[in-house]
Amino acid sequence: MTLIYLILSSLTSLTSRLFNKIFKQIILISSILILIPTLFDWNELDIYYTTDGIADLFILLTAYLIPLSLISNWNNIKSLIYFELVFNLGIIIILNFMVQDMISFYIYFEASLAPLFIMIGLYGANNKDKASDYILLYTLLSSLFMLLAIALYEIIVNNTDYQNASLIMLSLDLQCILFIGISLGIMVKTPLVPLHTWLPVVHSESPLAGSILLAGIILKLAIYAIIRLILPTLSEATIIYTPIVYIICIITIIYTSLITLRQTDLKVIIAYSSISHMAVCILGILANNSLGITGSLILSFAHGLVSPGLFIIVGGILYDRYHNRLIYYYNGLITYMPILSIYLIILSFCNVGTPLSINFIGEILSLGGALSKSPLIGSIAIISVLLSASYQMKLTNRLTGGIKTPYIKLTADVTFRENILMLLIIIPTIWFGLFPNSIINITWNINKLLYIF
C-alpha cells in the first residue's frame, strides 16, 4: 500500500507540474497574441482600437508589458493563480483604455485594484498585508470623489460619453467642482505630494510583475484621465488651477528627489524616482500646448519601459540571487556580474534623461512646454534633471563601484531569460531615442484631436 501511495503521489505531482507548465505557456502565448494586433497601428496602417486613437499608445505599452511581466517571474513563482492574476490585470488595463465613456472608465479603473490587491496579498513580501491595504484604501477613497464628479456629469449633462461631453459648455463654477473631484483621484494615482505615501510601500512589498505593471502602466492612468476627463471638458477650470497644480508638482519633484537620496531599499528608490518623473509628465500635459502634451506622452511611454527594467534588475535579478534589497549589501557588482552592470548603467542613464534615449526627448519637450506656459515655475522644474541625476548616479555608483564585499557569494551573471527581458526593454528605449518620428507622429495625432475637442 505504501508503494502504491508513493507511485500515485509521484504521478499526481508530475501531472500537476506538467499541467502548470502547459498552462503558463498558454497564458504567455495569449499575451503575445494580444500584442501582435497592436503593432498594426504602430505601423500606421490606420487601424485604431479606440474611436479617436488617443489611447492607442497606452494600449501598445500595456500589451508590450504583459508578456514581460509574465516572463519576469517565470521560474521563482510556480502558482498558476499568480500568472492568471497578472494576465487578467493586463486585460483590465487594456479595457480601461479602450472604453469610450466615463462610467466604464471608472468601473475598469476600480476593477484593476482587485487582481493587484490579491496579487500583493498572496505573493508579496513580509509586509504585504500593509501594502495591499494601502493601495486599496488610498485608491478607493480618492476614486469616490471621481465617481461623484462622473455622477454629476450624468445628472446635469445626461451623458458621460467622452466626445459628447467635450462638446457641452459648462459653467465655470461647475467646471471647478468637477476639476477638484477628478483631480483628487488623479493625485493619488499619479501620485503627487502629499498623497504619495502609498506607492513606495506597495512597490517594496509587491511581487515583481506587480511592480512592473504598476510603474509601467497603472500610473499612466492618471495622464490618460487628464487627457480624457479634464483637458477637453474642463478647459477654463484647467487654466485657473494650473498654477496650483504646477506648485504641487514642483514640491513633489524636489521633495521626493531629496527623500530618494536618503533611501536604502532599492525598490523604494526606484518607486520614488517614478513619482518624480510622473510629476514632470503632469507639468507637461497641463501646459496645454503641443510641446508639453507631446513631451508628456513620450515621457510616459519612456518611463513605462525604463522603470520596469530597473525593477527587474533590483527586484528580480539581484533579489532572486541574494534575497536582499538593501543598497549597502551590494558593492563591486561590475566585478562579478559585468553584463548586468552594463544593463544597469544603460537604464540608469536613460532614467536620468541622457541624450540618445527616448526619456531625453520626453523630458526636454515636457519641460519646454512647462517653460512656455510658466517661465518661472518651468525654470524651477528644470532642477528635476539635476536631482534625478543625483539619486540615480548614487544608486548606480554604489551598486557597480568598489570591490566585492566578502559576504556576497559569487553567482552566475544574467541568464538567457534575463538577457531577453533586458534587451526587450533597452532596444526600444534606445531605438526611439535615435529615431523618434514614429512615436512623435502618434502624439501629434492626439494633439490634433484634443484641439478639435
N, C-alpha and C positions, 0 to 999 in steps of 0.2 A: 504493500500500500504506500509505503514511503517513497519507493522508487517511482510508482505511478504518479504520485503527487508532485515529485520533483520534475518529472517529464512534462506533466501538464502545465506546471508553473513556468517552466522554461519556454514551452511553446507559446503560452499566453504572453510572456514578456517579449519574446521575439516578434510575435504578431503585432503587439502594441507598438513596438519600436518601428516596425515596418510601416504600419498604418500612419504613425506620426510623421515619418519621413515623407511618405507619399502625399499626405495632406498638406504638409508645409510646402512641398514643391508645387502643389496645385494652387495654393494661395499666392506664392511668388509669381507663377506664370500668369495668374489672373491679374496681378498688379502690373505686370509688364504689358499685358494686352490692353489695359486701361491707358497706359502711357502712349502706346503707338498711335491711336487716333488723334491725340492732342498735338502730335508733331505735324499733322497736315496743316493746321492753322499757322504753325511756326514757319512752314514753307510757303506761306502766302498763297494758299490755294482757295482763299475766300470761303473757308469752312469755319463758321462761328458756332460756339457752343452756348452762347447767350445771344439774345436778340440784337444787342448792340456791340458785342465783342469786348466790353470793358473788362470782364473778369477772366478773359482767356489767358492772360499772362499768369494769374494766380492759379488757374486750373492746371496749366502746364507745370508750374513749380510743384504743386501738390502731387500730381501724377508722377513726377520725377522722384520725389522724396519717399513715396510709399515703398517701392522696392528696396531703396537704400535702407530704410528703417527696418524692413524685414531681414535683410542680409546682415545688418549690424549685430543682431542678437541671434544669429543662426545657430551657433554652437553652444553658447552658455545658457540658453533657456530652452528647455525641451517641451514645455507645455504648449499644447495646441491652442488653448484658450488665449494665451498671450498673442499669438500671431493673428488669431481671429479678431481680437480687440484692436490691434494695430491696423489691420486691413479695414475693419468697419469704421474706425476713426477717420482714416483717409477718405473713405467713400462719403461719409457725412460732411466732411470739409468741402469736398468737390461739389456736393449738392448745395451746400451753403453758398457757393459762388455761382451756381447755375440758376438758382431761383430768381424770379423777377418781381417779387413783391415783398413788402416789409415784414408781414406776418410770417411768411415761410422762412425768411432770413432769420427772424428771431427764434423760430422753432428749431432750426438746424444749428443756430448759434448756441442754444442751450443743450441740444442733443449731443453736441460734441463733448460736453462735460462728462456724460455717462461712461463711455469707454475709457476716457482718460482717468476719471476717478477710480474706476475698477482696476485699471492697469497699475496705477500708483499704489493703491491699497493692497493689491495682491503681490506685486513683483517689485515694489520699491525697496529702498534701503532701510536702515534701522528706524528712522524717524518717519516712516511712510504714512502713518496714521495722521500725524500733524500736517504733512504736505497735502494729502488728499482732502482733509477738512479745509485747509486754507483755500485751495483752488475752487472748491465747491461753494464755500460761504462767500468769498470775495466776489466771484463771478455772478453767482445767483443774486446777491443783494444789489450789486450795481446794475445788473440787467433788468431789475424790476423798474428802474427809472426809464430805461429804454422802452420797456413794454408799455408803460404809461404814456410815453410820447407817441408810440405807434397807435395805441388805443385812441389818443386824441386826434391823430390823423383820421382814423376810421370814423369817429363821431362827427368831426367838423367837415372833412372833405368827402367822406363816404367812399374813399378809395385809397388803397395802400400800394398800388402798382407804382413802381419806380418812375416810369416815364410819365404817367398821367399825373402823379403828384408833383412832378417838376414843372408842369405846365400851369399850375394854380398859384396865383399870387396871394400869399398870406400876409396878415398884418404884422407890423414889427413886434408888437408885444407877444403875439402868438409864436413868432419865429424865435424870439429869445427864450420862451418857455421850452419849446421843443429842442432848441440847441443845448440848453442846460441838461435836459433829461437824457438826450442821446449822448452827450459828451461824458456824463458820469459813467456810462457803460464803456465808452471808448477809453477813458483814462485808466480804468482798471485793466482792460485788455491789453493796452499798449506795453507796459503800464507807465504812468507818469507819477512823479512825486506829488503827494505823499501816499499814493495808493499802490506803491510798487513792492511792498514788503513781502507779498506772497510769492513773487517769481523766484528769487534766489532759493527759498525753502523748497519750492516744488521742483526746481531743476536739480538741486543737490540730492533729493531723495527719489527722483523719478528714474525708472529704467531708461536705458539708452534710447530706445525708439521713441519713448515719450518725450525726452528732451529734444530729439531731432525734429519731431513734428511740432512741438510747442514753440521752439525757437525759429524753426524754418518757415512755418506757415500759419500757425494759430495766432501768433502775434500780429500777422499781417491782416487779420480780420478787422482790426481797428482802422488800418489805412483804407481798406475796402469800404468799411462803413462810412468813413468820411466822404469817399467818392460818391457813394450811393445815396446816403441819407442827409448829408449836410450841404455839400457844395451846390448841387442843382436846386435844392428846395429852400434852403435857409441862407441865401446869399447875403442878405442885408445883416442878419444876426452874425454871420461869419465875419463881416467887416468890423462890426462893433467889438466882438470878443477876441479877435485875432491877437491884439496886443497882450491881453491877459494870458492867452494860451502860449504865446511866444515867451513870456516871462517864466511861466511854469516849465516850458521846455528847456530854457537856459538853466534854471535851477536844477532840473533833472540831469542835464548833461554834466554840470560841474559837480553836483553832489554825488551822483553815482560813480563818476570817474574817480573822485577822491576816495570814496569808500572802496572801490576796486583795488586801489593801491595798497590797502591795508588787509585785504582778504588772504586767507591761507588755503582755502578749499578751491581746488582747480575748477570744479564745475560752477561754483558760486562766482568765480572771477569771470568766466565766460557768460554767465547769466547777467551779471551787472553790465558787461560790455554790450549785451543785447539791448538793455534798457536805454543806454546812451545813444546807440545807433537808431533806435526807433524814435527817440526824441528828435533827432536830425530829420528823419522822414516826416514827422509831424510839421516841423518848421518848413520843409519844402512844399508839402502839399497845401498848407494853409497860406502860402504865399499867393496862391490862386492865380499863378501865371504859368505859361508854358514851360519855362525853365524849371521852376520849382516842382511842378507836378511830374514832369518827365524825370527829374532827378530823384524824387521820392519813390516813384515806381521802380526805377532802375536800382536804387539802393535797397529797396525791399527785396527785389529779386536776388541781388548780390548777397545780401545778408542771409537770405534763405538758403544759400549754398555754403557760404564760409562758416557761419555759426554751427550748423550741423557737422561740418568737417572737424572743427575744433572740439566739439563734444565727442565725436567718435575717437579722437586722439586721447583726450584726457579722461573721458568717462567710459571708453570702450577698450582701446588697445592697452593703455597703461593700467587701468583699473583691473582688467581681466588678468593681467600678469602679476600685479603686486598687491591688489586689493587695498589700495591706499590712495587718497585724493589730496593729501597734504602737500603743498608746494615744497616744503622743507625736506620731504622724504627723497625727492629726486635731485640728482646732480650729475653732470657729465653725461647726459643722455647721448650726446653725439659720439662718444667713445665706444658705446656698446650697442646702440640702435641708430646707426647713421642714416638709414633710409627714412625711418620715422622722423628723425630730426630735420631732414630736408623738407618733408611734408609739413612739419610744424612751422618751420621758418617761412615757407611759401605762404601758408594760410595766415600766419601772423602778419606778414607784410600786406596781404590782401585785406585783412580785417582793419588795419590802420588806414587803408585807402591809398596805397602806393600806386603811382602810375603804372600802366600796362595791366591793371586789374579792373574788373567791372565795378568794384567798390569805389575806385577813384572817380570814375565818371559819375556815379550816383551821388557821391558826396559833394563834388565840385558843383554839380548842377543844383542840388538841393540848397547848398549854402549860397550859391549865386542867386537863386530865386528868393531866398530869405533876405539877402542884401538888397535886392531891388525893391522888396516890399518894405523893409525897415532897415535902413543902413546902420543905425546904432545897434539894434539887437542882433542883426546879422553879423556885424563885426565882432560882437562878443561871442557869438556862436562859433566863430572860426577857431576859438580856443579848443573846441572839441577835437580837432585834429591833433593838437599837441598832447592833450590829456589821453586820448586813445593810444597814441604812440608811447606814452609813458608807461601805462599799465601793461600794454601788450608786449613791449620790448622787455620790461621787467620779468614778465612771465616766461618769455622765450629764453632770455639770458639765464634765468635761474634753472630752467629745465635742461638746456643744452650745454651751458658753460661749465667750467671747472672739471674736476676729476670724479670718477665714480665713487660713491660712498661705500664703505665696507659692508653695510647691512643689505645692500641690493645684490641679489643673486642674478647672475647673467642668464638671460633668456634669449630666445630666437627673436630676430628682427621681425618686421611685419610679414604676415603670411600672404598667400596668394589672394585670399578673400579680402584681407585688409588693404592690399595694394589696389585691388579693383575698386573698392569703396573710395579710397583717396583719389585715384585718378579720375573717377566719375565726378568728383567734386572739383578738383583742381583744373582739369582741362576746360570745362565750360567757363569757369571763372576767368581764366587767362584768355581764352578764345574770344569771349565777348568784350574783354578789355582791349584786345587788339583790333577786333572787328565788331564794333557795337551797333552797326547800322540796322541789323535785323530787329534787335530789341528796341532801339530808338524809334523805328517805324511803327511798332505796335503801340508804344506810349504816345506817339504823335496822333494816332487814330483816336486814342482815349481822350486826348486833349480836345480834339475837334468835337467829339460827341459831348463833352462837358460844356463846351462853349455853346453848342446848339441848345442844350438844356437851359 
